[in-house]
């Protein structure tokens, strides 16, 4: 089997057909479709059954995990995959025409000398509204969407989703993928056009406020964000000490992002209890960074400010996602205050 497509599903009766239709329209024979079902109750499998004779479909219910979330459906789906390559798709998105053949042609074109050193095929993402109006192209490397992964690479390097991580599971997974690629100095293939269309569903997990909560997804699951954006870098630094500067740089960038997300929340929520939880997560991040890299406070402050352009670029990313905000402290004053309050 050349390709396994893992479809994360939960109550998707109204959307699953467009997913399967987009796979069928690839006109690609060597593909299996793994329906990883998070205990749906809407009878969506009646729709899937119409495609049983048209596609190689395998249906599995997820195990009883701590959380019902996309990461755990992908974790379970990946365990059943048999393809040389892996792709993930949400239950309301589609693959664009020619995506699978683009992957196959790119793999076939690799020379014998390098084919074993190419574990990832990346493509940008076509963003669209639920009314199918194009909303631009996304090139985020931390998303699963549009990526194709070599299964043997994932297995050999013990890369998987973390069971008790509710949010940012794709960030955690891809930070390990890119960390191992950097550590082993492997090569990434890249498509010159989008192969995946992501629909911005306002009711999706990441686009809506959590049930019973008065804060947004990022703030609610900030601890998961920090974990996903730190632990893979720490672990990869241990695996590949010769590339430690790369991982230190990634940790510093993640810490700057965390600082800006906290400042944004402070500006938006003023005195909400979530702010203390976010601050606690950053304190833990600081402690782990200093412990893993043997940094003093002054080392950390220098790292945080030595590249002013990147600092500005990271701030612009956060602003683009959430609008402008005002920092109440400089990052060095902020980090220093946290450091001395919690040593």
Steps between C-alpha positions, in 0.01 A plus 500: 500500500642836399283739704286486814255786552387536862165675539424632849125469548244606755135550405576597141194377313463830315862531388662157465375446145698792360813359666451157345403647165822701493699180564308307237556778247876459538469194272779343701493126559760436770327680786320383812257719694505456875189637670603570858168552673483677835181321604262689271126483564359655181509192277763645265617149406184458292649761269841331507350165402409642159872517427599157628514354147668807356779547755705278730342616827578377850289623793624504860361652817751676722602357834380648826744788530510773761383750236271484200709702257655486151842403634372174642307406186821555305700304757269201461468537124876502455525170687290334226675655199694277261598747224853611418375859539248653741259790456251642750174673415225652714146380447391824331796575268605370157805405300536706185509324159826328417638508856586129524652481153709808583638316802563179303673678214722692742598183685568312176722783378734470798841358425613179669762701690252719687163321502563352845572847637171665399235435768258788435309645206365846586239704317336835576132500596210659318284672761127535425177598671226246557333653193812399303626855451880508481664683791865478398794263529653381828860381529512404869747216552354397835169382355430143400281608210661469159793297631592146403725305739712194436365238740833322552654833607229550764545148633881502502511830688211429741296797377134489594220699660492538877196336655429747781554815294165660416603795284790578264551133423614587148758745638640231731514243221657730242754646740632146539489443123693816421730448797610156380533629143728778627690266730569248225530768230239337278322649199142625459312482170265789433209546261474827311122518545240412766394136515254538788203728560428598858153632577480758778205359686396754769373211713827308492702433813766761428268771368234512769491565872509186706170387649454650844798731456533875454846485343625395158669174399860628523455634852294207624762246386808714538674236712466255211639763263805555718554127544472431127734787419770408750526130583576381142788749477638394838481133404653551156784702652586192707478272196708728279738701721707602197202708384429657838515858373208430266287368786597783730390745232165323463446507877577873517259569214230295676561686825463834319172377348377392843586841642302677227199270540502576872526875437214475253289317759595755767385778269175318413397338829649742759463299822357168386612187699635348178782755512654336806486160330672645193766662716561170681552327166760758396678468836526125441627566148771733635610248761520217249688713248764602753530144633523334157753744356682595819407866457516769764241777503746728320560234234127476443449877482779528245350225289159668509626835374797425274289481183277807491359431155378155591347643817305749287400229254363278777298788642356566154389135478306525826348833395391353167313227685334715763532870435733748665572514873729684741773332706495606864868402545797442278578133451821524705323669793218247473734200498714640780197560722374147444845350551559659838146440621533128435859392555 
